[in-house]
């Protein structure tokens, strides 16, 4: 607990200092320290920490690049000459060096990119946008090469950061991403990882929570642990971004130069859907036809717990549809991808 | 073939029964909806041994609102299979049974529009230029004969019309006005009339007078007028091709067809027969 408080205080003071430091070397040093400090990174949920880092650099870059006439606390101390925007940015990027795991670099750069915002803002030069885009893409590629599929946290962080930044990146720079590495990572983070859908394991847990009350009525209480678990899932950062992650996956499927990873993704999709289907089928709730819901379910179930479940299922369905439609369009339009004996065949 | 392999993998299990689990029923619905589109490329043996057994339990189900989507999908698959030219043998084998099923489920579970469409499709599938016509030229007449027999015993009560069908018939441009309030007999007569454009010429010639007689057996004059209007539409609005139109014209004018159609039965209200466009020589 004390560790958590220390870490939080560290992050807050770092946030203040970042924008006020005048020496670029100090900015770089602070960034390096933020990326490697054990006090910050030994916290249990690495995903929350990386999100915290994202928002930290987001706020910082927003303040640095704020329009001159808007009041920011940088103007409070006019005697200190605050760093010019571009110098500050370069200093931060210099601080992102090899001493810390590469997936953490992605957080910093994502924060910077989202803080600077879309391209048509007048305050920021085009060259800076391009610089950041390139830096981000390079960081993502390096992170993927370094961690691979085994490091669950790294995969989740890369996926999450990419979903936040993806719409800002220029299409030419997007092509430089290593799509073959990216697609399996994205898929695993969304559908198999414990921090998101976990192959639909929550459905089996829910089944235990549905109990039979008097006579024919079934109840799934909103106080039950399975419902709380579902609520946690719906609030999880990866699940909340499922829509944008599925769009990133759709883009990756269509942009891959060698469609080698496509076959694996399709089989992963099949594995996931089978798993999900089996678990849903074993769940008591699936045996109740929609027209019979009012007869068999309690009022609390109908108004509170069941709607959340349907919402979750619907999000999963839409995400799968987005991915599948791009797979289908790739299969139809690309001459190298054929389907033989029920499987994808890629001719070189 | 891949389509056949796909359908074999996904066919409803258990065979020949309606599943109790809603999830399975959803999968069966997907199977039917997909199979409907694939009938064009499937072989006749695949249709016979894969699709028809899967569809059979759902064709005659009693009214169960949970199963209505499956019911309609099953009938669509059946019609798609039967109307495809390469399934001519299947058609001759199953036609009688299917028409019996149609009569059994109408009017409780099948809407008027669906019934008329079914009969029309079957008549079109058995008439030239379908290949089966060369081997069994009497099939269209057989269907119409079954209709006549049914008309003789059909009730004149208003059919229980589902509300969605009513909404659909209001918005559809080709349906006659007030279709939702027609009796069973009127709808059977309307199906007769719908089938006329597809009949071969000699059978058309035979069936025009008998259709007119059936029309005159409707006792409610408003409904009879609806049917008459439909009869006139079918003959004049281009649904019939050139040869059939000239035959109809001859029947209407020279052979007294107009008189047969427009003259009401003794029981009908004479003042209701307005709108007859041809000068009738009725007494």
Interface residues (C-beta under 8 A of the other chain):
Chain A: X277 X280 X281 X286 X287 X288 X289 X290 X291 X292 X339 X342
Chain B: X2 X5 X21 X22 X23 X65 X66
